[in-house]
Amino acid sequence: MKIAVISPSAKNLDSIGQYLGGMAGPAPVLVEGGVGRLRAVADREHPDLVIIEGMCHDADELGPLEQLAQQQPQTTVMMLCAHQTPEFLIGAMRAGVREVLPSPVTREALQAAVARVAAKRSAVGKAATAGKVLAFIACKGGSGATFLATNLGHQLALGDKRVLLIDLNLQFGDAVLYVHDRRPTTNLADISRGIQRLDASLLSASLVQVRPNFGVLAAPEDPAQATEVKPEHIDALLALATRHYDFVILDVGRALDAVTLRALDLADRIFPVVQMTLPFVRDASRLLGVFRSLGYPASKVGLVVNRYGATDELQLADVEQALGLKVVRTVPNSYAAVATSVNRGVPIEQLARGNPVARAIDEFVRELQPEPADAPESWFGRLLKRA
């Protein structure tokens, strides 16, 4: 992996060069200067990874990074920041930065971050054999994203698929309550604290098992524990989960922080959930604007309309035109049955199998795991042919 490093400090540049020199691969290209050197270095060297050191308090620093992400999306950008603010970090992630480390950086932290980037690049092409990561995110509070994520997970697991749901609403997550009445004994913060020990057995033991092949990893019980979950923990967790589960479903909170953005980066599909009212559509437009600034292709994002009714004042065509995105799935309005399902902590398929919502989720399941082309024809299909 070819690495270029840009820093205004000759001393720091020398240290970074020494840290990277101990890793496999060609010697890094070291360039003294600021972010203004980025375009020339990228055009000349065509690096796989660019590491830029800066003060990280001026939004003007992000313009060249965003241009690089658009023009050379195959190049990964990492920043070393002397000063970090939440606003700048979110802006950096939106501009295409995928790792942000403190400056001056330690040898251990830098080598670990570079190793993560190398692992991601080497994993390209292996994704076909890995479990699919599906992220559900509410365009506005009360959209029903958690209900859909949990019930989709349950119905995916009715067959022979292994399904894991991770509650990434770190401060106020309660996904497990939608499908089970058991109080979690272990949560995502606990996993993060012991991330070095994480393996398949520990992950399985940390889940609330809704079905033998469907488990939920709960969000932290105490909102203060949310800060213990870091982006690198999401890397490790999903790398392990996709090796052992056919589907990994992420119930993503609405806060677009570094953890959330890392999870969305790693998702194969993202399903924003919206309802057919103007406040929902307005917030959906903002969210989709963020996705576009992150460089997510339209094929990665699938809009889901919840509580849909044919007599709604807004029509699907109006919403699609306003958002510039096709609706991939509608879920009908069946408030009483859904409310009963949530209040009892029982999946709607168990509570009311013939309910329109359960049927809509079942159609969603069939879309996510279509039968292979060479699958034997069902007896029902043969019967229809004879009719």
C-alpha positions as CSV (number, residue, x, y, z in Angstrom):
1,M,0.0,0.0,0.0
2,K,1.5,3.3,-1.1
3,I,1.3,6.1,1.6
4,A,1.9,9.8,1.3
5,V,2.3,12.0,4.4
6,I,1.8,15.8,4.5
7,S,2.8,17.8,7.6
8,P,3.9,21.4,8.2
9,S,6.3,20.1,11.0
10,A,9.5,18.6,9.8
11,K,10.0,17.0,13.2
12,N,6.6,15.3,13.2
13,L,7.1,14.3,9.5
14,D,10.3,12.5,10.5
15,S,8.6,10.7,13.4
16,I,5.7,9.6,11.2
17,G,8.2,8.3,8.6
18,Q,10.0,6.3,11.2
19,Y,6.7,4.8,12.5
20,L,5.6,3.8,9.0
21,G,9.0,2.5,8.0
22,G,8.6,-0.4,10.3
23,M,5.5,-1.6,8.5
24,A,5.4,-3.8,5.3
25,G,5.2,-2.0,2.0
26,P,7.1,0.7,0.2
27,A,8.6,3.6,2.1
28,P,6.1,6.5,2.6
29,V,6.3,9.7,0.6
30,L,7.0,12.5,3.0
31,V,6.0,16.1,2.1
32,E,6.5,19.1,4.2
33,G,3.6,21.6,4.0
34,G,-0.1,22.1,4.5
35,V,-3.3,20.9,3.0
36,G,-2.6,23.1,0.0
37,R,0.0,20.5,-1.1
38,L,-2.7,17.7,-1.2
39,R,-3.8,18.0,-4.9
40,A,-0.2,18.0,-6.3
41,V,0.8,15.1,-4.1
42,A,-2.2,13.1,-5.1
43,D,-1.8,13.8,-8.8
44,R,1.9,13.0,-8.7
45,E,2.0,9.9,-6.4
46,H,-1.4,8.4,-6.7
47,P,-1.2,7.0,-3.1
48,D,-3.6,4.5,-1.6
49,L,-3.5,6.4,1.7
50,V,-2.9,10.1,2.4
51,I,-2.1,11.2,5.9
52,I,-2.5,14.9,6.6
53,E,-1.5,16.7,9.8
54,G,-3.1,20.0,10.7
55,M,-4.6,22.1,13.4
56,C,-8.2,21.0,12.5
57,H,-10.1,24.0,13.6
58,D,-10.6,25.8,10.2
59,A,-13.4,24.5,7.9
60,D,-11.4,25.8,4.9
61,E,-9.0,22.9,5.4
62,L,-11.8,20.5,4.3
63,G,-12.3,21.9,0.8
64,P,-9.3,20.1,-0.8
65,L,-10.2,16.9,1.0
66,E,-13.7,16.9,-0.4
67,Q,-12.4,17.5,-3.9
68,L,-9.9,14.6,-3.5
69,A,-12.7,12.3,-2.3
70,Q,-14.8,13.2,-5.4
71,Q,-11.9,13.0,-8.0
72,Q,-10.0,10.0,-6.5
73,P,-12.4,8.0,-4.4
74,Q,-10.0,5.1,-4.3
75,T,-7.6,7.1,-2.1
76,T,-8.2,6.9,1.6
77,V,-7.6,10.1,3.7
78,M,-6.5,10.1,7.3
79,M,-6.1,13.2,9.4
80,L,-3.8,13.9,12.4
81,C,-5.4,16.7,14.4
82,A,-3.7,18.9,17.0
83,H,-7.1,20.3,18.1
84,Q,-10.4,18.5,17.6
85,T,-13.9,19.8,17.9
86,P,-17.1,17.7,17.3
87,E,-18.1,20.1,14.5
88,F,-14.8,19.8,12.7
89,L,-14.8,16.0,13.0
90,I,-18.2,15.6,11.5
91,G,-17.3,18.0,8.7
92,A,-14.1,15.9,8.1
93,M,-16.1,12.7,7.9
94,R,-18.5,14.3,5.5
95,A,-15.6,15.5,3.4
96,G,-14.4,11.9,3.0
97,V,-11.9,11.5,5.8
98,R,-12.1,8.0,7.2
99,E,-9.7,8.1,10.2
100,V,-8.9,11.0,12.6
101,L,-6.1,10.6,15.1
102,P,-4.7,13.1,17.7
103,S,-1.5,14.9,16.9
104,P,1.3,14.3,17.7
105,V,0.4,10.7,17.1
106,T,1.9,7.7,18.8
107,R,3.6,4.8,16.9
108,E,1.0,2.3,18.2
109,A,-2.1,4.4,17.2
110,L,-0.7,5.2,13.8
111,Q,0.3,1.7,12.9
112,A,-3.0,0.3,14.1
113,A,-5.0,2.9,12.0
114,V,-2.9,2.1,8.9
115,A,-3.4,-1.6,9.5
116,R,-7.1,-1.1,9.5
117,V,-7.0,0.8,6.2
118,A,-4.9,-2.0,4.7
119,A,-7.3,-4.6,6.0
120,K,-10.2,-2.9,4.4
121,R,-8.5,-2.5,1.1
122,S,-7.4,-6.2,1.0
123,A,-11.0,-7.2,1.9
124,V,-12.3,-5.7,-1.4
125,G,-13.5,-8.6,-3.5
126,K,-14.1,-10.9,-0.5
127,A,-17.4,-9.2,0.4
128,A,-19.4,-11.7,-1.7
129,T,-18.8,-14.4,0.9
130,A,-19.4,-12.1,3.9
131,G,-22.7,-11.4,5.6
132,K,-24.6,-8.4,4.4
133,V,-24.8,-5.3,6.6
134,L,-28.1,-3.4,6.5
135,A,-28.5,-0.1,8.3
136,F,-31.8,1.4,9.2
137,I,-31.9,5.1,10.1
138,A,-34.8,7.3,11.0
139,C,-35.2,10.5,9.0
140,K,-37.1,11.9,11.9
141,G,-38.0,10.7,15.4
142,G,-40.9,8.4,15.5
143,S,-40.5,7.1,11.9
144,G,-40.6,3.5,13.0
145,A,-37.1,2.6,12.0
146,T,-36.4,0.5,15.1
147,F,-39.7,-1.4,14.7
148,L,-38.8,-2.2,11.1
149,A,-35.2,-3.2,11.8
150,T,-36.1,-5.5,14.7
151,N,-39.0,-7.2,12.9
152,L,-37.1,-7.5,9.7
153,G,-34.4,-9.3,11.6
154,H,-36.9,-11.6,13.2
155,Q,-38.5,-12.5,9.9
156,L,-35.1,-13.0,8.1
157,A,-34.3,-15.5,10.8
158,L,-37.4,-17.6,10.3
159,G,-35.5,-19.5,7.6
160,D,-32.0,-20.8,8.0
161,K,-30.2,-17.5,8.0
162,R,-28.2,-16.3,11.0
163,V,-29.1,-12.7,11.9
164,L,-27.5,-10.2,14.3
165,L,-29.0,-6.8,15.2
166,I,-26.8,-4.2,16.7
167,D,-28.4,-1.3,18.5
168,L,-26.4,1.8,17.6
169,N,-28.7,4.3,19.2
170,L,-26.0,4.7,21.8
171,Q,-27.7,7.0,24.2
172,F,-31.3,6.0,24.1
173,G,-31.4,2.6,22.3
174,D,-34.1,0.1,23.3
175,A,-34.3,-2.1,20.2
176,V,-34.3,-5.3,22.2
177,L,-37.6,-4.4,23.9
178,Y,-39.4,-4.5,20.5
179,V,-38.9,-8.3,20.2
180,H,-38.1,-9.6,23.6
181,D,-38.9,-9.0,27.3
182,R,-35.5,-10.0,28.7
183,R,-33.2,-7.4,30.2
184,P,-29.8,-7.4,28.5
185,T,-26.9,-8.4,30.8
186,T,-24.2,-7.2,28.3
187,N,-24.3,-4.3,25.9
188,L,-22.2,-2.7,23.2
189,A,-20.2,-0.6,25.7
190,D,-19.2,-3.8,27.5
191,I,-18.0,-5.3,24.2
192,S,-16.1,-2.1,23.4
193,R,-14.3,-2.1,26.8
194,G,-13.0,-5.6,26.1
195,I,-12.6,-5.3,22.3
196,Q,-9.2,-7.1,22.4
197,R,-10.9,-10.2,23.7
198,L,-13.7,-10.2,21.2
199,D,-14.3,-13.4,19.4
200,A,-17.3,-15.3,18.1
201,S,-18.0,-17.0,21.4
202,L,-17.9,-13.8,23.4
203,L,-20.1,-12.0,20.9
204,S,-22.7,-14.8,21.0
205,A,-22.7,-14.8,24.8
206,S,-23.3,-11.1,24.8
207,L,-26.5,-11.2,22.8
208,V,-30.2,-11.4,23.8
209,Q,-31.3,-14.4,21.8
210,V,-34.7,-13.8,20.4
211,R,-34.5,-17.0,18.3
212,P,-31.8,-19.6,18.1
213,N,-30.5,-17.8,15.0
214,F,-31.4,-14.2,15.8
215,G,-29.7,-12.2,18.5
216,V,-29.6,-8.6,19.5
217,L,-26.6,-6.7,20.9
218,A,-28.2,-4.0,23.1
219,A,-27.2,-0.4,23.3
220,P,-25.5,0.9,26.5
221,E,-27.9,1.0,29.4
222,D,-26.5,4.3,30.7
223,P,-26.3,7.1,28.1
224,A,-23.0,8.2,29.7
225,Q,-21.4,4.9,28.4
226,A,-22.0,6.0,24.8
227,T,-18.6,7.7,24.8
228,E,-16.9,4.3,25.4
229,V,-17.9,3.1,21.9
230,K,-15.3,4.2,19.3
231,P,-15.2,4.0,15.5
232,E,-12.4,1.4,15.6
233,H,-14.7,-0.8,17.8
234,I,-17.3,-0.8,15.0
235,D,-14.6,-1.9,12.6
236,A,-13.7,-4.9,14.7
237,L,-17.2,-5.8,15.6
238,L,-18.5,-5.8,12.0
239,A,-15.4,-7.6,10.7
240,L,-16.2,-10.4,13.1
241,A,-20.0,-10.3,12.7
242,T,-20.0,-10.6,8.9
243,R,-17.9,-13.7,9.2
244,H,-20.4,-15.5,11.4
245,Y,-23.8,-14.0,10.4
246,D,-25.7,-13.9,7.1
247,F,-27.2,-10.6,7.9
248,V,-26.1,-7.9,10.3
249,I,-28.7,-5.2,10.9
250,L,-27.8,-1.9,12.4
251,D,-30.4,0.2,14.1
252,V,-28.7,3.6,13.8
253,G,-29.4,6.6,15.9
254,R,-30.1,10.0,14.4
255,A,-26.8,11.5,15.7
256,L,-24.3,11.7,12.8
257,D,-21.2,11.3,14.9
258,A,-17.9,9.5,14.1
259,V,-19.3,6.1,15.3
260,T,-22.5,6.4,13.2
261,L,-20.6,7.5,10.1
262,R,-18.2,4.6,10.4
263,A,-21.1,2.1,10.6
264,L,-22.8,3.7,7.6
265,D,-19.6,3.5,5.7
266,L,-19.4,-0.2,6.3
267,A,-23.0,-0.9,5.5
268,D,-23.9,-2.6,2.2
269,R,-27.3,-0.9,2.1
270,I,-28.8,2.0,4.1
271,F,-32.5,2.3,4.5
272,P,-33.7,5.8,5.7
273,V,-37.2,5.5,7.1
274,V,-39.7,8.3,6.3
275,Q,-43.4,9.0,6.7
276,M,-45.6,10.9,4.3
277,T,-45.7,14.3,5.9
278,L,-43.7,17.4,5.1
279,P,-41.6,17.5,8.4
280,F,-40.4,13.9,7.6
281,V,-39.7,14.7,4.0
282,R,-37.8,17.9,5.0
283,D,-35.6,15.9,7.4
284,A,-35.1,13.2,4.9
285,S,-33.8,15.7,2.4
286,R,-31.2,16.9,4.9
287,L,-30.1,13.3,5.7
288,L,-29.8,12.4,2.0
289,G,-27.8,15.5,1.4
290,V,-25.3,14.3,4.0
291,F,-25.2,10.9,2.3
292,R,-24.4,12.5,-1.0
293,S,-21.7,14.6,0.5
294,L,-20.2,11.4,1.9
295,G,-20.0,10.0,-1.6
296,Y,-22.6,7.2,-1.0
297,P,-23.9,5.9,-4.4
298,A,-27.6,6.0,-5.0
299,S,-27.5,2.2,-5.2
300,K,-26.5,2.0,-1.5
301,V,-29.4,4.0,-0.2
302,G,-33.0,2.7,-0.4
303,L,-35.9,4.9,0.9
304,V,-38.5,3.1,3.0
305,V,-41.9,4.8,3.5
306,N,-43.6,3.6,6.8
307,R,-47.3,4.0,7.7
308,Y,-48.1,4.4,4.0
309,G,-51.7,4.9,2.9
310,A,-53.0,5.2,-0.6
311,T,-55.1,8.2,0.4
312,D,-52.2,10.2,1.9
313,E,-52.2,13.8,0.8
314,L,-48.6,13.4,-0.3
315,Q,-48.1,10.8,-3.0
316,L,-45.0,8.6,-3.6
317,A,-44.2,10.4,-6.8
318,D,-44.1,13.7,-4.9
319,V,-41.7,12.4,-2.3
320,E,-39.5,10.7,-4.8
321,Q,-39.3,14.0,-6.8
322,A,-38.6,16.1,-3.8
323,L,-35.8,13.7,-2.5
324,G,-34.4,12.6,-5.8
325,L,-34.5,9.0,-4.7
326,K,-36.8,6.1,-5.5
327,V,-38.9,4.5,-2.7
328,V,-37.8,0.8,-2.5
329,R,-40.4,-0.3,0.0
330,T,-43.7,0.8,1.5
331,V,-45.1,-0.5,4.8
332,P,-48.8,0.1,5.4
333,N,-50.3,1.9,8.4
334,S,-51.6,-0.6,11.0
335,Y,-51.2,1.4,14.2
336,A,-53.2,-0.7,16.6
337,A,-51.4,-4.0,15.7
338,V,-47.9,-2.3,15.7
339,A,-48.6,-0.6,19.0
340,T,-49.6,-4.0,20.6
341,S,-46.5,-5.7,19.2
342,V,-44.2,-3.0,20.6
343,N,-46.0,-2.9,24.0
344,R,-45.8,-6.7,24.4
345,G,-42.3,-7.0,23.0
346,V,-43.5,-9.6,20.6
347,P,-42.6,-9.5,16.8
348,I,-45.7,-8.7,14.7
349,E,-45.3,-11.9,12.7
350,Q,-45.9,-13.9,15.9
351,L,-48.7,-11.6,17.1
352,A,-50.7,-11.2,13.9
353,R,-49.2,-13.2,11.1
354,G,-51.7,-12.1,8.5
355,N,-51.4,-8.4,9.3
356,P,-50.5,-6.1,6.3
357,V,-47.4,-4.9,8.1
358,A,-46.2,-8.5,8.7
359,R,-46.9,-9.2,5.0
360,A,-45.0,-6.1,3.9
361,I,-41.9,-7.1,6.0
362,D,-42.1,-10.6,4.5
363,E,-42.0,-9.2,1.0
364,F,-39.0,-7.1,2.1
365,V,-37.3,-10.4,3.4
366,R,-37.9,-12.1,0.0
367,E,-36.4,-9.1,-1.8
368,L,-33.2,-9.3,0.4
369,Q,-32.7,-13.0,-0.2
370,P,-34.1,-14.0,-3.6
371,E,-34.2,-17.6,-4.6
372,P,-31.2,-18.6,-6.8
373,A,-31.9,-19.0,-10.5
374,D,-31.2,-22.7,-10.4
375,A,-33.5,-23.3,-7.4
376,P,-36.0,-26.1,-7.9
377,E,-39.5,-24.9,-8.7
378,S,-42.0,-25.1,-5.9
379,W,-45.0,-27.3,-6.0
380,F,-47.2,-24.2,-5.9
381,G,-45.4,-22.9,-9.0
382,R,-45.9,-26.2,-10.8
383,L,-49.6,-26.2,-9.8
384,L,-50.1,-22.7,-11.3
385,K,-48.6,-23.8,-14.6
386,R,-51.1,-26.7,-14.8
387,A,-54.0,-24.4,-14.1
